[in-house]
Amino acid sequence: MINYVKNQTNELCKLAIQLNVTTLQFVRDQTQELCELAINITGLAISYVRVQTTELCLLAVRENGLALEYIQNQTPELCHEAVQQNSEALQFVRCDIKELYISLIRTIATKRKNDSDEISNDKKKLRHDVSIL
């Protein structure tokens, strides 16, 4: 395993990550490049990233929305991207942001229902107008 290698070169780390992304947790110098490599293989690799930048987190949730579970500092943008990628990621949204999402979902559902009712009424009016002709 790479954690026993004294001289962890960038190339050696790349190869190790390509073989098994969990190797990232044992890489001493987790460069942006190595983290991106692991996350591009699976967004869930964010769980092994020590310094989770916004860019890496965004990459992770875009690849796999369920990676949100492992993101330390969730932002509304990250949560939105995660839920958009996989609606099941909603279960990993932290409470303070989760309430916002639930409220937003209710608002959208109400608006769609109202829009649907308006369309239905417009159809009835149109049928009535056509029948008069």
C-alpha positions in Angstrom: 0.0 0.0 0.0 1.1 3.5 -0.7 1.1 4.5 3.0 4.2 2.4 3.4 6.0 4.1 0.5 8.5 6.7 1.8 8.9 8.6 -1.5 5.4 9.1 -2.8 6.0 10.6 -6.2 3.1 12.2 -8.1 3.2 9.5 -10.8 3.1 6.7 -8.2 0.2 8.3 -6.4 -1.7 8.8 -9.7 -1.3 5.1 -10.6 -2.3 4.0 -7.1 -5.5 6.2 -7.2 -6.4 4.9 -10.7 -6.2 1.4 -9.3 -8.1 2.2 -6.2 -9.5 5.6 -5.3 -9.5 4.8 -1.5 -5.7 5.1 -1.8 -6.1 8.9 -1.8 -6.6 8.7 2.0 -3.0 7.5 2.4 -1.4 10.1 0.0 0.6 12.5 2.1 0.6 15.4 -0.4 -3.0 15.5 -1.7 -2.6 17.9 -4.6 -5.6 19.4 -6.4 -4.7 17.2 -9.4 -4.7 14.0 -7.4 -7.9 14.9 -5.7 -9.6 15.8 -9.0 -8.4 12.5 -10.4 -10.0 10.5 -7.6 -13.2 12.5 -7.7 -13.6 12.1 -11.4 -13.5 8.4 -10.9 -16.1 8.6 -8.2 -17.5 11.7 -6.5 -17.6 9.7 -3.3 -13.8 10.0 -3.1 -14.4 13.5 -1.6 -14.6 11.5 1.7 -10.8 11.0 1.5 -10.0 14.6 0.7 -8.4 16.4 3.7 -8.9 19.9 2.4 -12.3 20.1 0.7 -12.3 23.2 -1.5 -15.5 24.4 -3.0 -14.3 23.5 -6.4 -13.6 19.9 -5.4 -16.9 19.6 -3.6 -18.8 20.9 -6.6 -17.0 18.4 -8.8 -17.9 15.6 -6.4 -21.6 16.4 -6.2 -21.8 16.9 -10.0 -20.3 13.4 -10.5 -22.4 11.8 -7.7 -25.0 13.8 -5.7 -24.7 11.3 -2.9 -21.2 12.6 -2.2 -23.0 15.4 -0.3 -22.9 13.0 2.7 -19.2 13.5 3.0 -18.9 17.2 2.4 -18.0 19.1 5.6 -19.1 22.6 4.7 -22.3 22.4 2.8 -23.5 25.5 0.9 -26.9 26.0 -0.7 -25.2 25.8 -4.1 -23.6 22.4 -3.3 -26.9 21.1 -1.9 -28.7 22.3 -5.0 -26.2 20.6 -7.4 -26.3 17.4 -5.4 -30.1 17.2 -5.3 -30.3 18.1 -8.9 -27.8 15.3 -9.8 -29.6 12.7 -7.5 -32.8 13.6 -5.7 -31.8 11.0 -3.0 -29.1 13.4 -1.9 -31.8 15.3 -0.1 -31.3 13.0 2.9 -27.8 14.3 3.4 -28.7 18.0 3.3 -27.9 19.4 6.7 -31.0 20.6 8.8 -30.6 24.4 8.4 -30.5 24.1 4.6 -32.9 21.2 4.5 -35.8 23.4 5.8 -35.1 25.8 3.0 -35.3 22.9 0.5 -38.5 21.6 1.9 -40.1 25.0 1.8 -38.9 25.5 -1.8 -40.3 22.1 -2.8 -43.7 23.0 -1.3 -43.7 26.3 -3.0 -42.9 24.7 -6.4 -45.5 22.0 -5.9 -48.2 24.6 -5.0 -47.2 26.7 -8.1 -47.4 23.7 -10.4 -50.8 22.8 -8.9 -52.0 26.4 -9.5 -50.6 26.4 -13.0 -52.3 23.1 -13.7 -55.6 24.5 -12.4 -55.2 27.6 -14.6 -54.4 25.4 -17.7 -57.5 23.3 -16.9 -59.6 26.4 -16.6 -58.2 27.8 -19.9 -59.0 24.5 -21.6 -62.6 24.6 -20.4 -63.0 28.2 -21.5 -61.5 27.3 -24.9 -63.9 24.4 -25.3 -66.8 26.7 -24.4 -65.6 29.3 -26.9 -65.2 26.7 -29.6 -68.6 25.2 -29.0 -70.2 28.6 -29.4 -68.7 28.9 -32.9 
